[in-house]
Amino acid sequence: MNAMGLPPGQQLAAPGKWPLVGERVPRESERPWQLRIFGLVDRPREWTLEALRNRHQTEMIVDIHCVTRWSRLQMRFRGIPLQELLDEVGPLPAEAAFLSLVARSERSHSTSLRLDEAVQLRTLVALEHDGQPIGIEHGGPIRVIVPGKYFYKSLKWLEQIDVLSQDRLGYWEAECGYHNEADPWREQRYIVSSIPRHRLRELLAGLDFSGQNLLSLELRSHKLDGLRCVDAVLRNADFRDCSLRGADFSRANLTNTRFAGADLREAVFDHADLEGCDFSGADLRGSNLGGASLFGASFTSDATTESDGLTARRLSAVFDRSTVIDRLALEQLVPSQAQFLADALSSNSPP
């Protein structure tokens, strides 16, 4: 645990602010909202939303940690412990081992949990936040809350739970490479890269990753000036201390990518997804971050000098008057990062 009581790599969101990440609305449907539990159970069952709201509600105070590096502490939810609903349907003891939680979602959003872990973590089928029904934009009317996991495991718009004998990876895990265990204290954000070495060498030789879907690339300290990554998906890449002058990351998905200490002069991030990116100590003079999504991104951090291992020093990104960052993007940052960026941009503004 760090000094702030946060998992590694996390920052506190602004007080009272619950950032919007992912889909904003559920799939349109004329069917009244219900929660169904099917699969390897003795008594498959459905509950209407009204029936769930009329049950006794349990309150839970929980810290949430988004994989894009922002956290909110002591959030108050009310709902029904998942174990109560499972007890009513009776998972088959010799077969039931996993839960697939399915959302009412345009992209068939789902996630999975081990049955025993879901019970051990006191998973909540939540209906309220801070005494009010959970808003649609935050996953209401029914949202799963899974303490101790990155928040992508706390599924929005829950409408079905399948009880299974084998794990069924969800959308984020199967499509995006998010880690299935999702333990924030162990920084289990993504699975490791599986790109063959010869294929990576070919891409590096051509300095063109455009349109590629490459997870968790390890490229620290490489010279990659002029690299093209237009429309690429490069989640969790490691570009620390790289030379990336004039690189083009337009419309790329770079969620949680590390650019600390990188030379990014004249680099283009036009409308890129930079959620959770680390730019601490990077040189961003002349770069273009116009239209980029910056939820949870960081531009400064406290680090430790390598000389004595004790002296704290601050690693801050460098800007000039030609750096392009939308002022509205500051609202997407945690307060300390927003203040740093506002001060840095003001000091480099034309007189």
C-alpha positions, 0 to 999 in steps of 0.5 A: 500500500502506498502513502495514500492507501491506494493500489499501485499506479492509482490516483484519486478522482476529484471529490464527488466525481464519478468519471464516465468510462465505457458505454454510456447507455444500455441496449434498447429493449422493450422488455421490462428489466429483469434479472435472470439466473440460469445454467447449472442451478437447481431452480432457475429464476427471474426477478423483476426490477420491482421485486428486487427493489422490494427486498431487504437492501444491504449497504456496502461501503467500498473503494473502487479502482478503475483500470484507467488509474483513477480511484474513488474511496468510500463509495456507498452502495445498497442492494442485494448480496449476490449470495442471497440470490444464489441460495435461492436458485441453488448452484449444483455443488458438483458442477457449478464453478464460474459465473458469467455476468451478462449486461444489456449492452450493444457490444454484448458486454459481460464479465466472469467471476469464480463462484467461490470468489464472488461469494468470498468478496461479498459481491453486491447486486447494487440498485442504489448509490448514495441513497438514490437509484444508480443512474443509467450512465453509471450502470443502473438500474442494476449494477454488480459491485465486486470489491477488491477487483478493478472496476471492469468486473463490476458490470453495468446493466446486469440482466443475466447470470449464467452459472457454468462449470468452466470459465467464459471470458467476458468482453474486456478479457476476451476482446481487450486483453484485460486480466481475468483476475483483475487484482488492483493491488497486484496491478493485474490490468492486462495479460502479457503480450503474445505477439511472436518475436519475428512479427514484432521485428517486421513491424519495427523494421517498417516503423508502422503499427497502423491498424494493428491490435497489439497488447502489452508491447515491451519497447522501452528505450527503443529509437522509434522516431516517425513511428506510425500507429494510426488507428492502432490498438496498443493497450498497455504498451511500454514506450518508456524512455523511447525516442518517438519524435514525430510519431503519429498515434492519431485515433489510436487506443493507447489505454494505460500505455507508459510514455514516461521519459519519452521524447514525444516532440512533434508527436500526434495524438489527435483523437487518441484514447490516452486513458490512464497513460503515464506521460511523467517526464516526457518531452511533449513540446510541439505535440498535438493531443487535440481531441484525445481522451485523457481520463486518468492520464498523468503528466507528473509523478513523484519518483525516487532517484537511482543514486541513493534510493531515498531522495524524492524527485518530481518527474514532470512532462515538458510543454511549450507554446506549440503543444496542443491540449484541449482545455476541456480535457483537464476535466478528465484528469484527477485534481493534482494532474489537472492543476499541474497541466493547467499551470504548465499550459498557462506558463507556456501561453503567449503573453 
